[in-house]
Amino acid sequence: MFVRDAKRWLLAEGATPVFTARQRSLAGAYLTAATRRLRLAQDLSSSEAPLMPAVLLSDAIGLLVRATTSVRNPEADSRSLKELDAVTTLAELRAIAGRAATEETREVDEAVASTDPLYFDSLDDLALRRTHDALAQEAEWLRNQVDLRSPTYVAATRLGRVAAFALVLGYLVYAGVTAALAPRNLALHKPVRLSSQEPGTPDPSGLVDGKTGGTYGACTQVAQRPGWAIIDLEREAKLSKIVVYNRGDSNFNDGLPFGIDVSTNGTDFHEVAHRDTPFGDGSFLSKPWSAAVHDRGRFVRIRASWYLALSEVEVF
């Protein structure tokens, strides 16, 4: 379905007929007049009584029929268009387009054909609303039958659509390839154990939930030091980088200095990175601590000199 709709969108600006100067002048005049009435009818459509919008729509349909006739018939002139039978021509246009006759089209024909100045006033509320809706639908269909754009304009529009489609397709391919080749965060949603937990703070799993910034994802008790968090990757893996996101509210440097340790058995740890200087939470102009690692391990421990309060930890 996507391919079909994309093809239809791209090829919609196909061939456009070349109009004579007279055709453009006549069709443009009728189309402009019809558009004014359609806009005014739309402005008045919120009225509880759609009498005036219905009158304007009926008038607009007559103008649109003449605009459509002028672009379809190079021989049409001002006199023939003024004398044109709008209802008969409208039926012919429907037949050409394969538009079936319905109760709604009958109501449209009656309204357009009527010469009674009190025609719409004679309708009860229900009939008036039904006729108004039928006229609005017919006017919208007729408006789409008139296209006075030049072949050059249409060609440029089609080229623009193709270019836009190519850009979107290129971006999707790029995003797909980037996502496929991007390193996987081994710590995401893995078990986390803290040295302690400050009452009222988030569950330790917040340290590996994929969400950076905010206040913090995990926090050990302030009264106990040193604070630490151990992430179980659930299998031993080759580690190349560990990214630590600081808390995003205040007291950013309370835990300094920080250390990162790695272990294969969860008991024997060795340090792979150390940080004495402040780092950010990953927000704008606030870079997190990204530590290059060349080791293997299953357990990753983040140590703080005081309590530990961090937003997120990623392991690659």
Secondary structure as GFF3:
##gff-version 3
##sequence-region A 1 316
A	DSSP	alpha_helix	2	11	.	.	.	ID=ss1
A	DSSP	alpha_helix	21	44	.	.	.	ID=ss2
A	DSSP	alpha_helix	51	72	.	.	.	ID=ss3
A	DSSP	alpha_helix	78	82	.	.	.	ID=ss4
A	DSSP	alpha_helix	86	97	.	.	.	ID=ss5
A	DSSP	alpha_helix	103	113	.	.	.	ID=ss6
A	DSSP	three_ten_helix	120	122	.	.	.	ID=ss7
A	DSSP	alpha_helix	125	143	.	.	.	ID=ss8
A	DSSP	alpha_helix	151	181	.	.	.	ID=ss9
A	DSSP	beta_strand	192	194	.	.	.	ID=ss10
A	DSSP	three_ten_helix	204	208	.	.	.	ID=ss11
A	DSSP	beta_strand	218	219	.	.	.	ID=ss12
A	DSSP	beta_strand	228	246	.	.	.	ID=ss13
A	DSSP	beta_strand	258	263	.	.	.	ID=ss14
A	DSSP	beta_strand	270	275	.	.	.	ID=ss15
A	DSSP	beta_strand	289	304	.	.	.	ID=ss16
A	DSSP	beta_strand	309	315	.	.	.	ID=ss17
###
